[in-house]
């Protein structure tokens, strides 16, 4: 794409920069001078927390039964389940939702993060409970290779992959041999074995495919992924009894966080505070003191119990008194930077599949934003919005520190997309990039079996939620599961019940 063409495309930058600092939205045109700046809160607060700086701690000005720190899916779910209690919900961003945040372009919703749920997950009945009807995806993932779209890659598509015959046979061999692995018998072993041991037996193109799939779904390429995660995931979409039971909404799982915030704000808006950055959580004998910054002012509240629905890289920095083993386990979790780029077209550009994989590009895959409603009676598409998932390597996080670096990431995504297949070299009317510095934890060997069980151990009055508490993969269902467990623990503590078997309430 030439500079003359690019200067007419509007780039929009939103989201948090490194360290999870709050950011507002700013509309930024490419090729402007001076370089575009994002209107946002100052990130020095987050960096000071990271660097261990002390903050003023005023006396408690209010008391609550519960304080929930973090307003993503996990924190919102906990607040919903506890809505009849005296609670306070604190969120550092200027909006609710965390990694499940729905945005809108002139009436057309699109996702900035988590995309879908499975019918067997806890998110499915929970979505129905809060009044959302899940919409069936009903489309196996395709792949774009060498300019060709191959539908149902790991089904009928194996015979249509535009590779040499020997490479296609390697894909088939992978499918046969991985499906034969007995995960139930070998789960612990395989969750501690890197998938590099598995991939060495197949063509490099097989590894390249998984090196796109893994970072998009659990933050890690195959060399850093446990074998078990690949075996487990593969069974969903390549097994003999496979059935696409994924569900979503326009805007992805941001529909869940949006609905939760609407329900809570109906009766509890005064107990929900946005742009409130928690900087200190201090457990004491009969209460927990929580200090947060709001409008530049430090405020402390006291609570009988606290649920930390925050990522563990934040949690271990602000909660005092975490046992060394637990703190070290929290510190051991790794997170990838994960911007999401939405290409907004005013004409149909791609509508052949819901989620399409693009190995070898700066983005891993892209989703058609209105896939589940495009065929509904009376629906008329205004914009073809394609959500490009763009996980970065840990060492490339610095690209998101500046507006110029962020815009360059989006520009590379657009350039790669426009080379994908015949007809893709179309200019979007806008390019939206939502940047997150540490949103997804990496599923590395030992995380699920050794690290997470330690990180979620309850303290006396402090309990731990967030999706990084549950399961090998960061999911909306994991966030809900973590909230349900932490809520159970918090209520148990509020009722002052004896705890002869702490494991029984640990979930």
C-alpha positions as CSV (number, residue, x, y, z in Angstrom):
1,X,0.0,0.0,0.0
2,X,1.5,3.3,-1.0
3,X,2.0,6.3,1.3
4,X,-0.4,8.3,-0.9
5,X,-3.1,5.7,-0.3
6,X,-2.4,5.2,3.4
7,X,-2.6,8.9,4.3
8,X,-6.4,8.7,3.7
9,X,-6.9,5.8,6.1
10,X,-7.9,6.7,9.6
11,X,-6.1,4.9,12.4
12,X,-7.7,4.7,15.8
13,X,-5.7,3.7,18.8
14,X,-7.3,2.6,22.1
15,X,-6.6,0.6,25.2
16,X,-3.9,0.3,27.8
17,X,-0.2,0.6,27.3
18,X,2.4,-1.5,29.1
19,X,1.8,-2.4,32.7
20,X,-1.9,-2.3,32.3
21,X,-2.2,1.5,32.7
22,X,-5.5,3.2,32.0
23,X,-6.0,4.8,28.6
24,X,-8.8,6.7,27.0
25,X,-9.6,6.7,23.3
26,X,-8.2,9.0,20.7
27,X,-8.8,9.2,17.0
28,X,-5.5,9.4,15.2
29,X,-5.0,9.8,11.4
30,X,-2.0,8.3,9.8
31,X,0.8,10.3,8.3
32,X,0.1,13.3,10.5
33,X,2.7,15.7,11.8
34,X,3.6,15.9,14.6
35,X,3.3,12.2,15.5
36,X,-0.2,11.3,16.9
37,X,-0.6,11.3,20.7
38,X,-3.2,9.3,22.6
39,X,-5.2,11.3,25.1
40,X,-4.9,9.2,28.3
41,X,-4.2,9.0,32.0
42,X,-0.5,9.2,33.0
43,X,1.1,5.8,33.2
44,X,3.4,6.8,36.0
45,X,1.0,5.5,38.6
46,X,1.2,1.9,37.2
47,X,5.0,2.1,36.8
48,X,5.4,3.3,40.4
49,X,3.3,0.3,41.6
50,X,5.6,-1.9,39.5
51,X,8.7,-0.3,41.1
52,X,7.4,-0.6,44.6
53,X,6.9,3.0,45.4
54,X,4.9,3.9,48.5
55,X,1.7,5.9,48.2
56,X,-0.1,8.0,50.8
57,X,-2.5,5.8,52.8
58,X,-5.3,7.8,54.4
59,X,-7.5,6.3,57.1
60,X,-10.4,4.2,56.0
61,X,-13.3,6.5,54.9
62,X,-15.9,3.7,54.4
63,X,-16.5,0.1,55.3
64,X,-17.9,-2.7,53.2
65,X,-18.5,-6.4,53.6
66,X,-16.7,-7.0,50.3
67,X,-14.3,-5.1,48.0
68,X,-13.8,-6.6,44.5
69,X,-10.7,-5.3,42.7
70,X,-10.9,-5.6,39.0
71,X,-13.9,-5.1,36.7
72,X,-13.2,-7.6,33.9
73,X,-15.4,-10.7,33.4
74,X,-14.2,-12.3,36.7
75,X,-14.8,-9.2,38.8
76,X,-18.1,-8.4,37.2
77,X,-19.3,-12.0,37.7
78,X,-18.3,-11.9,41.4
79,X,-20.2,-8.6,41.8
80,X,-23.2,-10.1,40.1
81,X,-23.2,-13.1,42.3
82,X,-22.7,-10.9,45.4
83,X,-25.1,-8.1,44.3
84,X,-27.3,-8.5,47.4
85,X,-24.3,-7.8,49.7
86,X,-22.6,-4.6,50.7
87,X,-19.8,-4.5,48.2
88,X,-17.6,-2.1,46.3
89,X,-16.2,-2.8,42.8
90,X,-13.1,-1.0,41.6
91,X,-11.8,-0.9,38.0
92,X,-8.7,0.9,36.9
93,X,-9.9,1.4,33.3
94,X,-12.5,4.0,32.3
95,X,-14.8,1.1,31.2
96,X,-15.9,-2.3,32.3
97,X,-14.9,-5.6,30.6
98,X,-11.2,-6.1,30.8
99,X,-10.2,-8.5,27.9
100,X,-13.9,-8.9,27.0
101,X,-14.7,-5.4,25.9
102,X,-17.2,-4.7,23.2
103,X,-16.9,-1.6,20.9
104,X,-19.1,-0.2,18.2
105,X,-18.5,1.5,14.9
106,X,-21.6,3.4,13.8
107,X,-24.0,0.8,15.0
108,X,-21.8,-2.2,14.1
109,X,-20.3,-3.9,17.2
110,X,-16.9,-5.6,17.1
111,X,-14.6,-7.3,19.6
112,X,-11.3,-6.1,21.1
113,X,-10.6,-9.4,22.8
114,X,-12.1,-12.8,23.7
115,X,-14.3,-14.0,20.9
116,X,-16.5,-17.0,21.8
117,X,-17.6,-19.6,24.3
118,X,-18.3,-23.4,24.1
119,X,-21.7,-24.9,25.0
120,X,-20.1,-27.2,27.5
121,X,-18.4,-24.3,29.4
122,X,-19.8,-22.6,32.5
123,X,-20.1,-19.4,30.4
124,X,-22.9,-20.9,28.3
125,X,-25.5,-21.3,31.1
126,X,-24.2,-18.1,32.8
127,X,-24.9,-16.1,29.6
128,X,-28.4,-17.5,29.4
129,X,-28.9,-16.7,33.1
130,X,-28.1,-13.0,32.6
131,X,-30.4,-12.8,29.6
132,X,-28.1,-13.4,26.6
133,X,-29.0,-16.0,24.0
134,X,-25.8,-17.6,22.7
135,X,-25.7,-17.7,18.8
136,X,-24.2,-20.8,17.2
137,X,-21.0,-20.3,15.1
138,X,-21.5,-23.5,13.1
139,X,-18.4,-23.1,10.9
140,X,-15.1,-25.0,11.2
141,X,-12.0,-22.8,11.0
142,X,-10.3,-22.4,7.7
143,X,-6.8,-21.3,6.8
144,X,-5.3,-19.0,4.1
145,X,-2.2,-20.5,2.6
146,X,-0.3,-19.3,-0.4
147,X,-3.2,-17.1,-1.4
148,X,-5.8,-19.8,-1.1
149,X,-8.6,-20.1,1.4
150,X,-8.9,-23.7,2.7
151,X,-12.2,-24.2,4.6
152,X,-12.3,-26.8,7.4
153,X,-8.6,-27.1,7.6
154,X,-8.3,-30.2,9.9
155,X,-11.3,-31.9,8.3
156,X,-11.9,-32.0,4.5
157,X,-9.4,-29.3,4.1
158,X,-6.3,-31.5,4.6
159,X,-6.6,-32.8,1.1
160,X,-6.9,-29.3,-0.3
161,X,-3.9,-27.6,1.4
162,X,-1.8,-25.9,-1.3
163,X,1.4,-27.7,-0.2
164,X,3.5,-30.5,-1.6
165,X,2.0,-33.9,-1.3
166,X,4.6,-34.8,1.4
167,X,3.5,-31.9,3.5
168,X,-0.2,-32.8,3.2
169,X,0.7,-36.3,4.3
170,X,2.5,-34.9,7.4
171,X,-0.6,-32.9,8.3
172,X,-2.6,-36.2,8.1
173,X,0.0,-38.0,10.1
174,X,-0.2,-35.4,12.8
175,X,-4.0,-35.7,12.9
176,X,-3.9,-39.5,13.2
177,X,-1.1,-39.7,15.8
178,X,-2.3,-36.8,18.1
179,X,-5.8,-38.1,18.2
180,X,-4.5,-41.5,19.3
181,X,-2.8,-40.0,22.4
182,X,-4.6,-41.0,25.6
183,X,-4.7,-37.6,27.4
184,X,-6.8,-38.9,30.3
185,X,-4.0,-41.4,31.3
186,X,-1.1,-39.1,30.6
187,X,-2.5,-35.7,31.5
188,X,0.0,-34.7,34.2
189,X,3.0,-35.9,32.3
190,X,1.9,-34.2,29.1
191,X,1.1,-30.9,30.8
192,X,4.7,-30.8,31.9
193,X,6.3,-31.8,28.5
194,X,7.0,-29.1,25.9
195,X,5.4,-29.6,22.5
196,X,8.7,-29.3,20.8
197,X,9.0,-33.0,21.5
198,X,5.9,-33.5,19.5
199,X,6.5,-31.1,16.6
200,X,9.9,-32.5,15.6
201,X,8.2,-35.5,14.0
202,X,6.3,-33.4,11.4
203,X,6.8,-31.0,8.5
204,X,7.8,-27.4,9.4
205,X,4.4,-26.3,8.0
206,X,2.6,-28.2,10.8
207,X,4.6,-26.3,13.4
208,X,4.0,-23.0,11.6
209,X,0.3,-23.6,11.8
210,X,0.4,-24.3,15.6
211,X,2.8,-21.3,16.1
212,X,-0.1,-19.2,14.9
213,X,-2.9,-21.1,16.8
214,X,-1.1,-21.2,20.1
215,X,-0.2,-17.6,20.6
216,X,-3.7,-16.5,19.6
217,X,-5.4,-18.9,22.1
218,X,-3.0,-19.4,25.0
219,X,-0.1,-17.0,24.4
220,X,2.7,-19.5,23.5
221,X,4.3,-21.0,20.4
222,X,4.6,-24.7,20.2
223,X,8.1,-24.8,21.7
224,X,6.7,-23.3,24.9
225,X,3.4,-25.1,25.0
226,X,2.7,-28.3,26.9
227,X,1.9,-31.3,24.7
228,X,-1.4,-31.8,26.6
229,X,-2.8,-28.4,25.6
230,X,-2.4,-29.2,21.9
231,X,-3.8,-32.7,22.3
232,X,-6.8,-31.3,24.3
233,X,-7.5,-28.5,21.8
234,X,-7.1,-30.7,18.8
235,X,-9.7,-33.1,20.0
236,X,-12.3,-30.4,19.9
237,X,-12.0,-29.6,16.2
238,X,-10.4,-32.8,14.7
239,X,-11.8,-35.7,16.6
240,X,-14.1,-38.3,15.0
241,X,-17.1,-37.0,17.0
242,X,-16.3,-33.4,16.6
243,X,-19.2,-30.9,16.6
244,X,-18.8,-27.1,16.4
245,X,-20.4,-26.0,19.6
246,X,-18.9,-22.6,19.7
247,X,-21.3,-19.7,20.4
248,X,-20.8,-15.9,20.3
249,X,-22.4,-12.6,19.7
250,X,-21.5,-9.5,17.5
251,X,-18.7,-8.0,19.5
252,X,-17.7,-11.4,20.9
253,X,-17.7,-12.0,24.7
254,X,-17.8,-8.3,25.3
255,X,-21.5,-8.9,25.1
256,X,-21.3,-10.7,28.5
257,X,-19.4,-7.9,30.2
258,X,-21.7,-5.3,28.8
259,X,-24.8,-7.2,30.0
260,X,-23.3,-7.7,33.5
261,X,-22.4,-4.0,33.8
262,X,-25.9,-3.0,32.8
263,X,-27.5,-5.3,35.4
264,X,-25.2,-4.1,38.2
265,X,-25.6,-0.4,37.3
266,X,-29.3,-0.7,37.6
267,X,-29.2,-1.0,41.4
268,X,-25.5,-0.7,42.4
269,X,-24.0,2.1,40.2
270,X,-22.9,4.0,43.3
271,X,-20.9,0.9,44.4
272,X,-19.0,0.6,41.0
273,X,-16.1,3.0,40.5
274,X,-14.2,3.3,37.2
275,X,-10.7,4.8,36.7
276,X,-9.9,3.6,40.3
277,X,-6.4,2.2,40.4
278,X,-5.8,0.0,43.4
279,X,-2.3,0.5,44.8
280,X,-2.3,-1.3,48.1
281,X,-4.2,-4.1,49.8
282,X,-3.3,-4.8,53.5
283,X,-4.9,-7.7,55.4
284,X,-5.3,-7.1,59.1
285,X,-6.7,-9.1,62.0
286,X,-10.4,-8.1,61.5
287,X,-10.5,-6.4,58.1
288,X,-8.6,-5.7,54.9
289,X,-7.6,-2.1,54.0
290,X,-7.8,-1.3,50.3
291,X,-6.2,1.9,49.0
292,X,-7.0,3.2,45.5
293,X,-6.4,6.4,43.5
294,X,-9.4,8.1,42.0
295,X,-9.2,11.5,40.4
296,X,-5.7,11.8,41.7
297,X,-6.7,11.3,45.3
298,X,-5.8,8.3,47.5
299,X,-8.8,6.7,49.2
300,X,-8.8,3.9,51.6
301,X,-11.8,1.6,52.4
302,X,-12.0,-1.3,54.9
303,X,-13.6,-4.6,54.0
304,X,-14.4,-7.8,55.8
305,X,-13.2,-9.7,52.7
306,X,-11.6,-8.9,49.4
307,X,-11.7,-10.6,46.1
308,X,-8.7,-9.9,43.8
309,X,-10.1,-10.3,40.3
310,X,-6.8,-8.9,38.9
311,X,-4.0,-10.6,36.9
312,X,-1.4,-12.2,39.2
313,X,1.4,-9.9,37.9
314,X,-0.6,-7.0,39.5
315,X,-1.9,-9.0,42.5
316,X,1.5,-10.0,43.9
317,X,2.6,-6.4,43.7
318,X,-0.2,-4.8,45.7
319,X,-1.4,-7.4,48.2
320,X,0.7,-7.5,51.3
321,X,1.4,-10.7,53.3
322,X,1.1,-13.2,50.4
323,X,3.1,-16.3,51.5
324,X,6.5,-16.6,49.7
325,X,5.6,-19.8,47.8
326,X,2.4,-18.3,46.6
327,X,3.9,-15.0,45.7
328,X,6.7,-16.7,43.8
329,X,4.1,-18.8,41.9
330,X,2.2,-15.6,40.9
331,X,5.5,-14.0,39.8
332,X,6.3,-17.1,37.6
333,X,3.3,-16.6,35.3
334,X,4.3,-15.1,32.0
335,X,2.0,-12.8,29.9
336,X,2.1,-11.8,26.3
337,X,1.3,-8.3,24.8
338,X,-1.8,-8.7,22.7
339,X,-3.1,-5.9,20.5
340,X,-6.2,-6.5,18.4
341,X,-6.6,-4.8,15.1
342,X,-10.0,-4.3,13.5
343,X,-10.2,-3.5,9.8
344,X,-13.4,-1.7,8.9
345,X,-14.5,-2.0,5.3
346,X,-17.6,-0.3,3.7
347,X,-18.0,-3.3,1.3
348,X,-17.8,-7.1,1.6
349,X,-14.1,-8.2,1.6
350,X,-14.2,-11.6,3.3
351,X,-17.2,-13.6,4.5
352,X,-16.2,-17.2,3.8
353,X,-15.6,-18.3,7.4
354,X,-16.0,-17.2,11.0
355,X,-12.4,-17.7,12.2
356,X,-9.6,-18.0,9.6
357,X,-5.9,-18.8,10.3
358,X,-3.1,-17.0,8.6
359,X,0.2,-18.7,9.5
360,X,3.4,-16.8,8.7
361,X,1.8,-13.3,9.1
362,X,2.0,-10.5,11.7
363,X,-1.4,-11.5,12.9
364,X,-2.5,-15.1,13.7
365,X,-6.1,-15.2,12.6
366,X,-9.1,-13.0,11.9
367,X,-12.8,-13.2,12.8
368,X,-15.8,-11.9,10.9
369,X,-17.5,-9.6,13.5
370,X,-21.1,-10.1,12.4
371,X,-20.8,-13.8,11.5
372,X,-23.6,-15.1,13.7
373,X,-26.2,-12.5,12.6
374,X,-25.3,-12.0,9.0
375,X,-28.0,-14.4,7.8
376,X,-30.7,-13.4,10.2
377,X,-33.9,-12.2,8.6
378,X,-33.9,-8.4,8.1
379,X,-30.2,-8.0,8.8
380,X,-28.4,-5.6,6.5
381,X,-24.6,-5.4,6.8
382,X,-23.3,-1.8,6.9
383,X,-19.7,-2.7,7.4
384,X,-17.5,-5.7,7.0
385,X,-15.4,-5.6,10.1
386,X,-12.6,-8.1,10.4
387,X,-11.0,-8.6,13.8
388,X,-7.3,-9.5,13.5
389,X,-5.7,-11.1,16.5
390,X,-2.1,-10.0,16.9
391,X,-0.3,-11.5,19.9
392,X,3.3,-10.3,20.1
393,X,6.4,-11.9,21.6
394,X,7.2,-10.8,25.2
395,X,10.3,-9.0,24.0
396,X,8.2,-7.0,21.5
397,X,6.0,-5.4,24.2
398,X,7.9,-2.1,23.8
399,X,6.2,-1.5,20.5
400,X,3.0,-0.7,22.4
401,X,4.7,2.0,24.6
402,X,4.3,4.7,22.0
403,X,1.6,5.8,19.6
404,X,3.9,5.5,16.7
405,X,5.0,2.0,17.6
406,X,1.3,1.0,18.1
407,X,0.3,2.5,14.7
408,X,3.2,0.6,13.0
409,X,1.9,-2.7,14.4
410,X,-1.5,-1.9,12.9
411,X,0.1,-0.8,9.6
412,X,1.9,-4.1,9.3
413,X,-1.3,-6.1,10.0
414,X,-3.0,-4.1,7.2
415,X,-0.2,-4.7,4.8
416,X,-0.1,-8.4,5.5
417,X,-3.9,-8.7,5.2
418,X,-3.8,-7.0,1.8
419,X,-1.4,-9.7,0.5
420,X,-3.4,-12.6,1.7
421,X,-5.7,-13.6,-1.2
422,X,-6.9,-12.2,-4.5
423,X,-9.3,-9.4,-3.7
424,X,-7.9,-8.5,-0.3
425,X,-6.0,-5.5,-1.5
426,X,-8.8,-3.2,-0.6
427,X,-8.4,-0.1,1.6
428,X,-10.4,-0.1,4.8
429,X,-12.1,3.2,5.8
430,X,-10.6,2.9,9.3
431,X,-8.1,0.7,11.1
432,X,-8.8,0.4,14.9
433,X,-6.1,-1.1,17.2
434,X,-6.8,-1.9,20.8
435,X,-3.5,-2.4,22.7
436,X,-3.0,-4.4,25.8
437,X,0.4,-4.9,27.5
438,X,-0.1,-8.1,29.6
439,X,-3.6,-9.4,29.0
440,X,-3.0,-13.2,28.3
441,X,-1.1,-15.6,30.4
442,X,1.0,-18.1,28.6
443,X,0.2,-21.8,28.9
444,X,3.7,-23.1,29.6
445,X,4.7,-26.5,30.8
446,X,3.9,-26.9,34.5
447,X,1.6,-23.9,34.7
448,X,-1.7,-25.9,35.0
449,X,-0.4,-28.7,37.2
450,X,2.1,-26.9,39.5
451,X,1.8,-23.1,39.4
452,X,-1.9,-22.3,39.3
453,X,-3.0,-24.4,42.2
454,X,-0.6,-22.5,44.4
455,X,-1.6,-19.0,43.1
456,X,-5.3,-19.4,43.9
457,X,-4.8,-20.5,47.5
458,X,-7.1,-18.4,49.7
459,X,-5.7,-16.2,52.4
460,X,-7.7,-15.5,55.5
461,X,-9.8,-12.6,54.1
462,X,-8.3,-12.3,50.6
463,X,-9.4,-14.5,47.8
464,X,-8.1,-14.8,44.2
465,X,-10.2,-14.8,41.0
466,X,-9.3,-13.8,37.4
467,X,-8.9,-16.1,34.4
468,X,-5.2,-16.7,35.2
469,X,-6.3,-18.7,38.3
470,X,-8.0,-21.4,36.3
471,X,-7.1,-23.8,33.6
472,X,-4.3,-24.0,31.0
473,X,-6.0,-21.4,28.7
474,X,-7.3,-17.9,29.3
475,X,-11.0,-18.1,28.7
476,X,-14.2,-16.3,29.7
477,X,-15.4,-19.5,31.3
478,X,-12.2,-19.7,33.3
479,X,-12.8,-16.1,34.5
480,X,-16.4,-17.1,35.6
481,X,-15.2,-20.3,37.3
482,X,-12.6,-18.3,39.2
483,X,-15.2,-15.8,40.3
484,X,-17.6,-18.5,41.4
485,X,-14.9,-20.2,43.5
486,X,-13.8,-16.9,45.1
487,X,-17.4,-15.9,45.9
488,X,-18.0,-19.2,47.6
489,X,-14.8,-18.7,49.7
490,X,-15.7,-15.1,50.6
491,X,-19.3,-15.9,51.6
492,X,-17.9,-18.8,53.8
493,X,-15.6,-16.3,55.5
494,X,-18.3,-13.6,55.9
495,X,-20.5,-16.2,57.7
496,X,-17.6,-17.0,60.0
497,X,-18.0,-20.7,59.5
498,X,-15.3,-23.0,60.7
499,X,-13.0,-24.3,58.0
500,X,-11.9,-27.8,59.0
501,X,-11.1,-28.6,55.4
502,X,-9.9,-25.6,53.5
503,X,-9.6,-27.6,50.3
504,X,-13.3,-28.2,50.3
505,X,-14.0,-24.5,49.6
506,X,-10.9,-23.9,47.5
507,X,-12.7,-25.0,44.4
